Amino acid sequence: MENEEIKELGSLTERNIHCIAVIGQIEGHQLLAPDVKTTKYEHLLPQLAAVEESPDIDGLLILINTCGGDVEAGLAIAELISGMKKPTASLVLGGGHSIGVPLAVAADMCFIAPSAAMTIHPVRLSGTVIGVSQTYNYLARIQERIVRFITQNSRIEEGKLTELMLKTGELAGDVGSVVYGEETVELGLADRVGGLSDALGYLHGRIDKVKKRETQDPA
């Protein structure tokens, strides 16, 4: 009987956490220069689906250090993460610029390193822009989607998020805000200030609860 108990307890501590890094710019359908460090969304989307389906993976850790990129591609990644049933945690390191914010809050729990930052600003388009009303309506709709996603997946209020996006005098030649570590938690963007061990500790705890629930109720 003692051996059976030890075996059961051991099964609860066997955890397999998959790690995905979102680094640099997020590349969408438009290719970036080969010397630019990028995360290709068409590689991440099937990887996330495989993580969710794999019986050998118990949880997901997303390491984030972004400098912007394709908004549509970033939202696609964030939407997949937010729809996962397996425990997920994000850790912002260095900086989560622009689309990095939706990616960070998409996880069940968002951690940010004490010295890390989140840069919040309105949507911009690079390249040739046709100056017609449809273009501005398109940008406004994308902005609405981003604001809605962030507020639905974090504790920040819509009015405060919009205020941070439109703030002047903080970014050189631009509008927006940069918020750091503890401030992101106070605003409701991140859940906790912490590092790698904190994020892994959270996932281990969540995974243990899931395994214990499955052991008690196999059906």
N, C-alpha and C positions, 0 to 999 in steps of 0.2 A: 504494500500500500504506500509506503514511504517513497519507493522508487517512482511509482505512478504520479505522486504529487510533485516530485522533483521534475519529472518529465513535462508535466503540465505547466509548471511555472517557467520552465526553460523555454517552452514554445511561445510564451507571452513576451519573452525578452528578445526573440529573434526578429530583428527588424531590418528591412532592406529599404533604404532611402535613396531615391534617384536624384541626382543634382543636374540642373540645367543652368547655364550661364547666359545672360542676355547682356552682351558687351558692345560698346561702341554704338554705331548707328544701326537702326533696324532697316534692313533692305527689303523693299517690296518688289513690285513688278519692274520698277526702274532700277537698273544696275548701277551700283556705285563704283567709283574708281578702284582698281585692284589694290592700291596702296592704302586704302581706307579700311580700318578694322570694323567689320560688320557682323551682325547676326542676321542670317537669312531666314525669313519667316517660313518659307516653303520647306525648310529643314525642320523647324521647330513644330509646326502643326502636326505632322504625322508622328513625331516623337512624343508629343503630349498625348495623342490618342493611344499610342502604344503603352505609355506609362499607365494610363487609366485602365487599359484592358489586361495588363500583365498580372497574373496571379503571384508572380515572384517579387513584385514591387509593392511596398506598403505605404509609402508616402513620397512627396515631392518637395524638394528645396529649390527655390529659384533665386539665384544670385544676380543682382541687378547693378549695373554701372553703365548707364546709357548717356548718349549725347544727342538724343533726338532720333530723327529718321522718319520713315513712312508712317503717317498717322493711321491709315487704314490697316496696314500690316500689323502695327502695334496693337490696335484694337482687336484684331482677329486673334492674336495670341492671348491677350487679356481675357477675352470672352471665353476662350477654351479653358483657361485656368480657372475662371470663376465658376464654370459649369462642372468641374470635376468633383466626384464623390470622395475620392481618396484624400487624406489629410494633406494640406499644402501650407507652406510657409515661404515668405519672401524675405530677403535680406538686402537692403539698399546699402551699397558700399561705394564710397567716393561721391557719386551723384546719380540721381534719377532725374534726367532732364526731359521735360515735355512729356512724351508718350511713356516715359519710365514711371510716371505717377500712376496711371491706370494699371500698368503691369504690377506695380507694387501692391496696390490695394486689392487686386484680383484674388490674391491668396487668402486662405482662412485667417492667417495671422501675418501681419506685416511688421518686420523688425527693421530698424535703421541704426547703423553704427553711429556712435556719439558725434563723430566729426563729419558724417555724411550729410548730403543736402538733397532737397527736392527743388527743382526749378519749375515754376509754374508760369506759363504765359499762353496767350491766345494762339490759335492755329494760324500758321503762315504757309504759303505755297512758295516753292522755289522754282526757278525756271521762268518760262514765258507765261504770263498771266493775261487773259483776255479781260479788259476792263469793262465788263457789262454787268448788269444787275444780277444775272444768273450766277455769275462767279461769286459775288458777295453772298447771295442766298445759299450757295453751296457751302461756303466757309462757315456761315452761321449755323447751318444744320449739323455740320461736323462738330462744331463747338458745343452745340446742344447735346450731342451724343456723348462727348467726352465728359462734360459736366454731369450729365445724368449717370453715366457709368461710375464715376468717382464717388458721387454722393450716395449711390445705392450700395456701394461696396466699402464705404468707410463711414466715419462719424462726423465728417465735416459738413457744415450747412452750405447750401447752394449759394446764398448771398455772400458768405465769407470767401468761398472758393472763387467766385466771380470777382470779388474785390481784389484778391491776390493776383488774379490773372491780369487785371487792368491797372495795377498800381504803376505809377510813374516815378522816375528818379532813382530807381534801385539798379536796373540793368542799363548798361551804357547803350544809348541809342535805341532803346527798346522799352516795351512795357512788360510788366510781370514781376515776380517775386522769387527770392531764394530763401528757403526756410531750412533750418538745420536741426539735426538730432531731436532733442527734447521738445523743441518748438513744434515739430511735425506731430508729435504725440499730443501736445496740448491742443493743436488745431483739429485733431481727429483724423489726420491723414495716415499716420503710422500708429500701430497699436502699442509698441514698446521700443525703447532704446535697448540695443543689445548687439551681440556679436554672433559668431558662428555657433558657439556652444549653446547659446540661448535659443537660437532657431532650431538646432538639432534636438535640444532638450524638449522643446515644445512638441516637435514631431514625434519623438519617442513616447511622450505621454499620451498623445492623441492615438497613436498606433496601438499602444497597450490597451487603451479603453476599447478600441474597435475589436481587437483580438479577444479580449475578455468577453465582450458582448457576443461575439460569434461563437465562443466556446460554450457559453451558457445557453445560447439559443441557436443551435446549428441550422435550423430551418430559416 
